């Protein structure tokens, strides 16, 4: 599942944006409902984080229970709120070393959290933070 999110993160980086990707999977864990990447820079939309892009791509559903949000980076508070608001059951986090977002809070509220600490995700974000600190600081509100 993480491979889909990583592919999206790479696409964002290629487009000149922030390399964070996400995908929303059906309860079967195989079917991709939606996918996307952070498009804040490309679209000039501060709300277009990877998780929101994947969520929007999935479209309207009767319920999100049983679904899994896979993201290359620990979700920020905004995206953590989305997960909680819509009852997404599980979040798979590619890495939480460069940014420790709201995944602990989600776990405290019953969301299953799996932190992978994937070396490629860590390297992609570490390099981005080093080479584009102005975009990174803008994205995380620093």
MIZATI-503543 format. One record per residue: y, z, x of N, C-alpha, C in turn; residue in three letters. Coordinates in steps of 0.05 Angstrom, whole numbers. Layout:
// MIZATI-503543
<rec n_north="Y" n_up="Z" n_east="X" ca_north="Y" ca_up="Z" ca_east="X" c_north="Y" c_up="Z" c_east="X" r="ALA"/>
...
***
This chain:
// MIZATI-503543
<rec n_north="-24" n_up="0" n_east="16" ca_north="0" ca_up="0" ca_east="0" c_north="25" c_up="0" c_east="17" r="UNK"/>
<rec n_north="24" n_up="15" n_east="39" ca_north="48" ca_up="16" ca_east="56" c_north="56" c_up="-11" c_east="68" r="UNK"/>
<rec n_north="37" n_up="-29" n_east="72" ca_north="43" ca_up="-55" ca_east="83" c_north="63" c_up="-70" c_east="65" r="UNK"/>
<rec n_north="61" n_up="-67" n_east="39" ca_north="80" ca_up="-81" ca_east="21" c_north="108" c_up="-71" c_east="26" r="UNK"/>
<rec n_north="111" n_up="-45" n_east="28" ca_north="138" ca_up="-33" ca_east="33" c_north="149" c_up="-40" c_east="60" r="UNK"/>
<rec n_north="132" n_up="-41" n_east="80" ca_north="140" ca_up="-49" ca_east="107" c_north="150" c_up="-78" c_east="107" r="UNK"/>
<rec n_north="136" n_up="-95" n_east="93" ca_north="144" ca_up="-123" ca_east="91" c_north="172" c_up="-125" c_east="79" r="UNK"/>
<rec n_north="177" n_up="-109" n_east="58" ca_north="203" ca_up="-108" ca_east="46" c_north="224" c_up="-98" c_east="65" r="UNK"/>
<rec n_north="218" n_up="-77" n_east="80" ca_north="237" ca_up="-66" ca_east="100" c_north="244" c_up="-87" c_east="121" r="UNK"/>
<rec n_north="225" n_up="-102" n_east="130" ca_north="230" ca_up="-123" ca_east="150" c_north="248" c_up="-144" c_east="138" r="UNK"/>
<rec n_north="244" n_up="-151" n_east="112" ca_north="261" ca_up="-170" ca_east="99" c_north="290" c_up="-160" c_east="98" r="UNK"/>
<rec n_north="294" n_up="-135" n_east="92" ca_north="321" ca_up="-124" ca_east="91" c_north="334" c_up="-126" c_east="118" r="UNK"/>
<rec n_north="320" n_up="-120" n_east="139" ca_north="331" ca_up="-121" ca_east="166" c_north="338" c_up="-150" c_east="173" r="UNK"/>
<rec n_north="321" n_up="-169" n_east="166" ca_north="326" ca_up="-197" ca_east="172" c_north="351" c_up="-206" c_east="158" r="UNK"/>
<rec n_north="356" n_up="-196" n_east="134" ca_north="380" ca_up="-203" ca_east="118" c_north="406" c_up="-189" c_east="128" r="UNK"/>
<rec n_north="403" n_up="-172" n_east="149" ca_north="427" ca_up="-158" ca_east="159" c_north="431" c_up="-131" c_east="145" r="UNK"/>
<rec n_north="412" n_up="-122" n_east="130" ca_north="414" ca_up="-97" ca_east="115" c_north="399" c_up="-74" c_east="129" r="UNK"/>
<rec n_north="395" n_up="-53" n_east="113" ca_north="382" ca_up="-29" ca_east="123" c_north="352" c_up="-32" c_east="118" r="UNK"/>
<rec n_north="336" n_up="-28" n_east="139" ca_north="307" ca_up="-33" ca_east="137" c_north="291" c_up="-11" c_east="123" r="UNK"/>
<rec n_north="295" n_up="-10" n_east="97" ca_north="280" ca_up="9" ca_east="81" c_north="267" c_up="-8" c_east="58" r="UNK"/>
<rec n_north="241" n_up="-6" n_east="55" ca_north="227" ca_up="-21" ca_east="34" c_north="211" c_up="-2" c_east="16" r="UNK"/>
<rec n_north="205" n_up="-12" n_east="-8" ca_north="190" ca_up="4" ca_east="-27" c_north="174" c_up="-14" c_east="-45" r="UNK"/>
<rec n_north="154" n_up="-2" n_east="-57" ca_north="138" ca_up="-16" ca_east="-77" c_north="128" c_up="5" c_east="-97" r="UNK"/>
<rec n_north="127" n_up="-3" n_east="-122" ca_north="116" ca_up="14" ca_east="-143" c_north="89" c_up="2" c_east="-151" r="UNK"/>
<rec n_north="68" n_up="19" n_east="-149" ca_north="41" ca_up="11" ca_east="-155" c_north="31" c_up="23" c_east="-182" r="UNK"/>
<rec n_north="14" n_up="7" n_east="-195" ca_north="2" ca_up="16" ca_east="-220" c_north="-18" c_up="39" c_east="-214" r="UNK"/>
<rec n_north="-26" n_up="53" n_east="-235" ca_north="-45" ca_up="75" ca_east="-230" c_north="-71" c_up="67" c_east="-216" r="UNK"/>
<rec n_north="-78" n_up="42" n_east="-216" ca_north="-103" ca_up="33" ca_east="-202" c_north="-99" c_up="33" c_east="-171" r="UNK"/>
<rec n_north="-74" n_up="36" n_east="-162" ca_north="-68" ca_up="37" ca_east="-134" c_north="-69" c_up="10" c_east="-119" r="UNK"/>
<rec n_north="-74" n_up="-11" n_east="-134" ca_north="-77" ca_up="-38" ca_east="-122" c_north="-56" c_up="-58" c_east="-133" r="UNK"/>
<rec n_north="-49" n_up="-55" n_east="-158" ca_north="-31" ca_up="-73" ca_east="-171" c_north="-2" c_up="-66" c_east="-166" r="UNK"/>
<rec n_north="13" n_up="-85" n_east="-154" ca_north="41" ca_up="-81" ca_east="-148" c_north="56" c_up="-87" c_east="-174" r="UNK"/>
<rec n_north="70" n_up="-67" n_east="-184" ca_north="87" ca_up="-70" ca_east="-208" c_north="114" c_up="-81" c_east="-201" r="UNK"/>
<rec n_north="124" n_up="-72" n_east="-178" ca_north="151" ca_up="-80" ca_east="-169" c_north="154" c_up="-74" c_east="-140" r="UNK"/>
<rec n_north="171" n_up="-89" n_east="-127" ca_north="176" ca_up="-85" ca_east="-98" c_north="205" c_up="-92" c_east="-92" r="UNK"/>
<rec n_north="215" n_up="-81" n_east="-70" ca_north="243" ca_up="-87" ca_east="-63" c_north="251" c_up="-73" c_east="-38" r="UNK"/>
<rec n_north="275" n_up="-79" n_east="-29" ca_north="286" ca_up="-66" ca_east="-5" c_north="315" c_up="-59" c_east="-10" r="UNK"/>
<rec n_north="325" n_up="-42" n_east="8" ca_north="352" ca_up="-33" ca_east="6" c_north="370" c_up="-58" c_east="9" r="UNK"/>
<rec n_north="388" n_up="-62" n_east="-11" ca_north="406" ca_up="-85" ca_east="-12" c_north="435" c_up="-77" c_east="-14" r="UNK"/>
<rec n_north="441" n_up="-53" n_east="-5" ca_north="469" ca_up="-43" ca_east="-6" c_north="488" c_up="-62" c_east="8" r="UNK"/>
<rec n_north="481" n_up="-70" n_east="32" ca_north="498" ca_up="-87" ca_east="48" c_north="499" c_up="-115" c_east="36" r="UNK"/>
<rec n_north="476" n_up="-126" n_east="31" ca_north="474" ca_up="-154" ca_east="22" c_north="489" c_up="-158" c_east="-5" r="UNK"/>
<rec n_north="486" n_up="-139" n_east="-23" ca_north="497" ca_up="-142" ca_east="-50" c_north="523" c_up="-126" c_east="-54" r="UNK"/>
<rec n_north="531" n_up="-110" n_east="-34" ca_north="555" ca_up="-94" ca_east="-37" c_north="551" c_up="-73" c_east="-59" r="UNK"/>
<rec n_north="527" n_up="-64" n_east="-64" ca_north="521" ca_up="-46" ca_east="-86" c_north="509" c_up="-20" c_east="-74" r="UNK"/>
<rec n_north="524" n_up="2" n_east="-73" ca_north="515" ca_up="26" ca_east="-61" c_north="491" c_up="39" c_east="-75" r="UNK"/>
<rec n_north="485" n_up="31" n_east="-99" ca_north="462" ca_up="42" ca_east="-114" c_north="436" c_up="27" c_east="-110" r="UNK"/>
<rec n_north="437" n_up="5" n_east="-95" ca_north="413" ca_up="-11" ca_east="-93" c_north="396" c_up="-3" c_east="-69" r="UNK"/>
<rec n_north="385" n_up="20" n_east="-71" ca_north="366" ca_up="30" ca_east="-51" c_north="339" c_up="17" c_east="-55" r="UNK"/>
<rec n_north="321" n_up="19" n_east="-36" ca_north="295" ca_up="6" ca_east="-37" c_north="279" c_up="15" c_east="-62" r="UNK"/>
<rec n_north="279" n_up="41" n_east="-66" ca_north="263" ca_up="51" ca_east="-89" c_north="274" c_up="41" c_east="-116" r="UNK"/>
<rec n_north="301" n_up="40" n_east="-118" ca_north="313" ca_up="31" ca_east="-143" c_north="307" c_up="1" c_east="-146" r="UNK"/>
<rec n_north="307" n_up="-14" n_east="-124" ca_north="301" ca_up="-43" ca_east="-126" c_north="273" c_up="-47" c_east="-135" r="UNK"/>
<rec n_north="254" n_up="-32" n_east="-124" ca_north="226" ca_up="-34" ca_east="-133" c_north="223" c_up="-26" c_east="-162" r="UNK"/>
<rec n_north="236" n_up="-5" n_east="-170" ca_north="235" ca_up="5" ca_east="-197" c_north="246" c_up="-16" c_east="-216" r="UNK"/>
<rec n_north="269" n_up="-28" n_east="-210" ca_north="281" ca_up="-48" ca_east="-227" c_north="263" c_up="-73" c_east="-228" r="UNK"/>
<rec n_north="250" n_up="-80" n_east="-206" ca_north="232" ca_up="-103" ca_east="-205" c_north="208" c_up="-99" c_east="-223" r="UNK"/>
<rec n_north="199" n_up="-74" n_east="-226" ca_north="176" ca_up="-67" ca_east="-242" c_north="182" c_up="-72" c_east="-272" r="UNK"/>
<rec n_north="207" n_up="-69" n_east="-279" ca_north="215" ca_up="-73" ca_east="-307" c_north="208" c_up="-49" c_east="-325" r="UNK"/>
<rec n_north="215" n_up="-52" n_east="-349" ca_north="212" ca_up="-31" ca_east="-369" c_north="182" c_up="-27" c_east="-375" r="UNK"/>
<rec n_north="175" n_up="-1" n_east="-376" ca_north="147" ca_up="6" ca_east="-383" c_north="148" c_up="29" c_east="-402" r="UNK"/>
<rec n_north="127" n_up="32" n_east="-417" ca_north="125" ca_up="54" ca_east="-436" c_north="124" c_up="80" c_east="-421" r="UNK"/>
<rec n_north="110" n_up="81" n_east="-399" ca_north="108" ca_up="105" ca_east="-382" c_north="104" c_up="97" c_east="-353" r="UNK"/>
<rec n_north="112" n_up="115" n_east="-336" ca_north="108" ca_up="111" ca_east="-307" c_north="89" c_up="132" c_east="-296" r="UNK"/>
<rec n_north="77" n_up="147" n_east="-314" ca_north="57" ca_up="167" ca_east="-306" c_north="33" c_up="153" c_east="-293" r="UNK"/>
<rec n_north="24" n_up="165" n_east="-271" ca_north="2" ca_up="153" ca_east="-257" c_north="9" c_up="133" c_east="-236" r="UNK"/>
<rec n_north="35" n_up="124" n_east="-236" ca_north="43" ca_up="105" ca_east="-216" c_north="49" c_up="118" c_east="-189" r="UNK"/>
<rec n_north="50" n_up="101" n_east="-169" ca_north="56" ca_up="110" ca_east="-142" c_north="79" c_up="94" c_east="-130" r="UNK"/>
<rec n_north="100" n_up="109" n_east="-121" ca_north="122" ca_up="96" ca_east="-107" c_north="116" c_up="98" c_east="-77" r="UNK"/>
<rec n_north="115" n_up="76" n_east="-64" ca_north="110" ca_up="75" ca_east="-35" c_north="137" c_up="67" c_east="-22" r="UNK"/>
<rec n_north="146" n_up="83" n_east="-3" ca_north="171" ca_up="77" ca_east="10" c_north="169" c_up="82" c_east="40" r="UNK"/>
<rec n_north="183" n_up="65" n_east="56" ca_north="181" ca_up="67" ca_east="85" c_north="195" c_up="92" c_east="96" r="UNK"/>
<rec n_north="212" n_up="104" n_east="81" ca_north="228" ca_up="127" ca_east="90" c_north="229" c_up="148" c_east="68" r="UNK"/>
<rec n_north="229" n_up="173" n_east="75" ca_north="231" ca_up="195" ca_east="56" c_north="254" c_up="189" c_east="36" r="UNK"/>
<rec n_north="249" n_up="191" n_east="10" ca_north="270" ca_up="183" ca_east="-9" c_north="294" c_up="203" c_east="-9" r="UNK"/>
<rec n_north="317" n_up="191" n_east="-11" ca_north="342" ca_up="207" ca_east="-12" c_north="342" c_up="222" c_east="-39" r="UNK"/>
<rec n_north="362" n_up="238" n_east="-43" ca_north="364" ca_up="253" ca_east="-69" c_north="367" c_up="235" c_east="-93" r="UNK"/>
<rec n_north="381" n_up="214" n_east="-90" ca_north="385" ca_up="194" ca_east="-111" c_north="358" c_up="183" c_east="-120" r="UNK"/>
<rec n_north="342" n_up="174" n_east="-100" ca_north="317" ca_up="161" ca_east="-106" c_north="296" c_up="182" c_east="-115" r="UNK"/>
<rec n_north="298" n_up="206" n_east="-104" ca_north="281" ca_up="228" ca_east="-112" c_north="286" c_up="234" c_east="-142" r="UNK"/>
<rec n_north="311" n_up="233" n_east="-150" ca_north="317" ca_up="238" ca_east="-178" c_north="305" c_up="216" c_east="-196" r="UNK"/>
<rec n_north="305" n_up="192" n_east="-187" ca_north="293" ca_up="170" ca_east="-202" c_north="263" c_up="175" c_east="-206" r="UNK"/>
<rec n_north="250" n_up="184" n_east="-185" ca_north="221" ca_up="190" ca_east="-187" c_north="216" c_up="212" c_east="-207" r="UNK"/>
<rec n_north="232" n_up="232" n_east="-206" ca_north="229" ca_up="255" ca_east="-224" c_north="237" c_up="248" c_east="-253" r="UNK"/>
<rec n_north="259" n_up="234" n_east="-256" ca_north="268" ca_up="226" ca_east="-283" c_north="247" c_up="210" c_east="-298" r="UNK"/>
<rec n_north="234" n_up="192" n_east="-284" ca_north="216" ca_up="174" ca_east="-298" c_north="186" c_up="182" c_east="-296" r="UNK"/>
<rec n_north="181" n_up="205" n_east="-284" ca_north="154" ca_up="215" ca_east="-283" c_north="134" c_up="200" c_east="-265" r="UNK"/>
<rec n_north="144" n_up="188" n_east="-244" ca_north="127" ca_up="175" ca_east="-225" c_north="110" c_up="197" c_east="-212" r="UNK"/>
<rec n_north="84" n_up="193" n_east="-211" ca_north="65" ca_up="215" ca_east="-205" c_north="61" c_up="220" c_east="-175" r="UNK"/>
<rec n_north="65" n_up="199" n_east="-159" ca_north="58" ca_up="202" ca_east="-130" c_north="78" c_up="186" c_east="-114" r="UNK"/>
<rec n_north="85" n_up="197" n_east="-90" ca_north="102" ca_up="183" ca_east="-72" c_north="89" c_up="183" c_east="-44" r="UNK"/>
<rec n_north="86" n_up="159" n_east="-33" ca_north="75" ca_up="155" ca_east="-6" c_north="99" c_up="149" c_east="11" r="UNK"/>
<rec n_north="103" n_up="165" n_east="32" ca_north="126" ca_up="163" ca_east="50" c_north="117" c_up="152" c_east="77" r="UNK"/>
<rec n_north="128" n_up="130" n_east="85" ca_north="121" ca_up="118" ca_east="111" c_north="128" c_up="136" c_east="134" r="UNK"/>
<rec n_north="152" n_up="148" n_east="132" ca_north="160" ca_up="167" ca_east="153" c_north="182" c_up="185" c_east="144" r="UNK"/>
<rec n_north="183" n_up="209" n_east="155" ca_north="203" ca_up="229" ca_east="148" c_north="215" c_up="241" c_east="173" r="UNK"/>
<rec n_north="212" n_up="227" n_east="196" ca_north="223" ca_up="238" ca_east="221" c_north="252" c_up="231" c_east="224" r="UNK"/>
<rec n_north="261" n_up="207" n_east="218" ca_north="289" ca_up="200" ca_east="222" c_north="306" c_up="210" c_east="199" r="UNK"/>
<rec n_north="294" n_up="215" n_east="176" ca_north="308" ca_up="225" ca_east="153" c_north="289" c_up="241" c_east="135" r="UNK"/>
<rec n_north="295" n_up="266" n_east="131" ca_north="278" ca_up="282" ca_east="113" c_north="293" c_up="285" c_east="87" r="UNK"/>
<rec n_north="286" n_up="269" n_east="68" ca_north="299" ca_up="268" ca_east="42" c_north="289" c_up="289" c_east="23" r="UNK"/>
<rec n_north="286" n_up="281" n_east="-2" ca_north="279" ca_up="299" ca_east="-23" c_north="249" c_up="302" c_east="-30" r="UNK"/>
<rec n_north="232" n_up="294" n_east="-11" ca_north="203" ca_up="294" ca_east="-19" c_north="192" c_up="323" c_east="-22" r="UNK"/>
<rec n_north="203" n_up="342" n_east="-8" ca_north="194" ca_up="370" ca_east="-12" c_north="201" c_up="380" c_east="-40" r="UNK"/>
<rec n_north="225" n_up="373" n_east="-49" ca_north="234" ca_up="380" ca_east="-76" c_north="216" c_up="367" c_east="-97" r="UNK"/>
<rec n_north="209" n_up="342" n_east="-92" ca_north="191" ca_up="329" ca_east="-111" c_north="164" c_up="343" c_east="-112" r="UNK"/>
<rec n_north="153" n_up="351" n_east="-88" ca_north="128" ca_up="365" ca_east="-87" c_north="129" c_up="391" c_east="-103" r="UNK"/>
<rec n_north="152" n_up="405" n_east="-100" ca_north="156" ca_up="431" ca_east="-115" c_north="156" c_up="427" c_east="-145" r="UNK"/>
<rec n_north="161" n_up="402" n_east="-153" ca_north="161" ca_up="396" ca_east="-182" c_north="137" c_up="379" c_east="-191" r="UNK"/>
<rec n_north="116" n_up="381" n_east="-176" ca_north="90" ca_up="370" ca_east="-185" c_north="85" c_up="341" c_east="-177" r="UNK"/>
<rec n_north="102" n_up="329" n_east="-162" ca_north="97" ca_up="301" ca_east="-153" c_north="79" c_up="303" c_east="-128" r="UNK"/>
<rec n_north="57" n_up="287" n_east="-128" ca_north="40" ca_up="286" ca_east="-105" c_north="54" c_up="271" c_east="-82" r="UNK"/>
<rec n_north="56" n_up="283" n_east="-59" ca_north="70" ca_up="271" ca_east="-36" c_north="50" c_up="267" c_east="-14" r="UNK"/>
<rec n_north="50" n_up="242" n_east="-2" ca_north="34" ca_up="236" ca_east="21" c_north="53" c_up="225" c_east="42" r="UNK"/>
<rec n_north="56" n_up="240" n_east="64" ca_north="73" ca_up="231" ca_east="86" c_north="55" c_up="220" c_east="108" r="UNK"/>
<rec n_north="58" n_up="194" n_east="114" ca_north="41" ca_up="180" ca_east="132" c_north="50" c_up="182" c_east="161" r="UNK"/>
<rec n_north="76" n_up="184" n_east="166" ca_north="87" ca_up="183" ca_east="193" c_north="77" c_up="159" c_east="208" r="UNK"/>
<rec n_north="80" n_up="136" n_east="196" ca_north="72" ca_up="110" ca_east="208" c_north="89" c_up="103" c_east="231" r="UNK"/>
<rec n_north="77" n_up="96" n_east="254" ca_north="92" ca_up="90" ca_east="279" c_north="111" c_up="67" c_east="275" r="UNK"/>
<rec n_north="103" n_up="46" n_east="261" ca_north="121" ca_up="23" ca_east="257" c_north="145" c_up="31" c_east="240" r="UNK"/>
<rec n_north="141" n_up="47" n_east="220" ca_north="164" ca_up="56" ca_east="203" c_north="183" c_up="73" c_east="220" r="UNK"/>
<rec n_north="172" n_up="91" n_east="236" ca_north="189" ca_up="108" ca_east="254" c_north="204" c_up="90" c_east="273" r="UNK"/>
<rec n_north="191" n_up="72" n_east="286" ca_north="204" ca_up="55" ca_east="306" c_north="226" c_up="38" c_east="294" r="UNK"/>
<rec n_north="221" n_up="26" n_east="270" ca_north="240" ca_up="9" ca_east="257" c_north="266" c_up="25" c_east="250" r="UNK"/>
<rec n_north="263" n_up="49" n_east="239" ca_north="286" ca_up="65" ca_east="232" c_north="300" c_up="76" c_east="256" r="UNK"/>
<rec n_north="285" n_up="85" n_east="276" ca_north="297" ca_up="96" ca_east="301" c_north="314" c_up="76" c_east="314" r="UNK"/>
<rec n_north="304" n_up="51" n_east="316" ca_north="319" ca_up="30" ca_east="329" c_north="343" c_up="23" c_east="312" r="UNK"/>
<rec n_north="341" n_up="22" n_east="286" ca_north="363" ca_up="16" ca_east="269" c_north="385" c_up="37" c_east="271" r="UNK"/>
<rec n_north="378" n_up="62" n_east="270" ca_north="398" ca_up="84" ca_east="272" c_north="412" c_up="82" c_east="299" r="UNK"/>
<rec n_north="398" n_up="75" n_east="320" ca_north="410" ca_up="72" ca_east="346" c_north="429" c_up="48" c_east="348" r="UNK"/>
<rec n_north="421" n_up="26" n_east="337" ca_north="437" ca_up="1" ca_east="340" c_north="458" c_up="-3" c_east="319" r="UNK"/>
<rec n_north="455" n_up="9" n_east="296" ca_north="474" ca_up="6" ca_east="273" c_north="482" c_up="33" c_east="261" r="UNK"/>
<rec n_north="491" n_up="52" n_east="277" ca_north="497" ca_up="79" ca_east="267" c_north="518" c_up="78" c_east="244" r="UNK"/>
<rec n_north="537" n_up="59" n_east="245" ca_north="557" ca_up="58" ca_east="224" c_north="545" c_up="52" c_east="196" r="UNK"/>
<rec n_north="525" n_up="34" n_east="195" ca_north="512" ca_up="28" ca_east="170" c_north="494" c_up="51" c_east="161" r="UNK"/>
<rec n_north="480" n_up="63" n_east="180" ca_north="462" ca_up="85" ca_east="174" c_north="478" c_up="109" c_east="163" r="UNK"/>
<rec n_north="500" n_up="116" n_east="176" ca_north="517" ca_up="138" ca_east="167" c_north="529" c_up="133" c_east="140" r="UNK"/>
<rec n_north="536" n_up="108" n_east="135" ca_north="546" ca_up="101" ca_east="109" c_north="525" c_up="104" c_east="87" r="UNK"/>
<rec n_north="501" n_up="96" n_east="94" ca_north="479" ca_up="97" ca_east="74" c_north="471" c_up="126" c_east="67" r="UNK"/>
<rec n_north="471" n_up="143" n_east="87" ca_north="462" ca_up="171" ca_east="81" c_north="485" c_up="189" c_east="74" r="UNK"/>
<rec n_north="509" n_up="178" n_east="73" ca_north="532" ca_up="193" ca_east="64" c_north="544" c_up="211" c_east="85" r="UNK"/>
<rec n_north="539" n_up="205" n_east="111" ca_north="549" ca_up="222" ca_east="132" c_north="579" c_up="217" c_east="137" r="UNK"/>
***
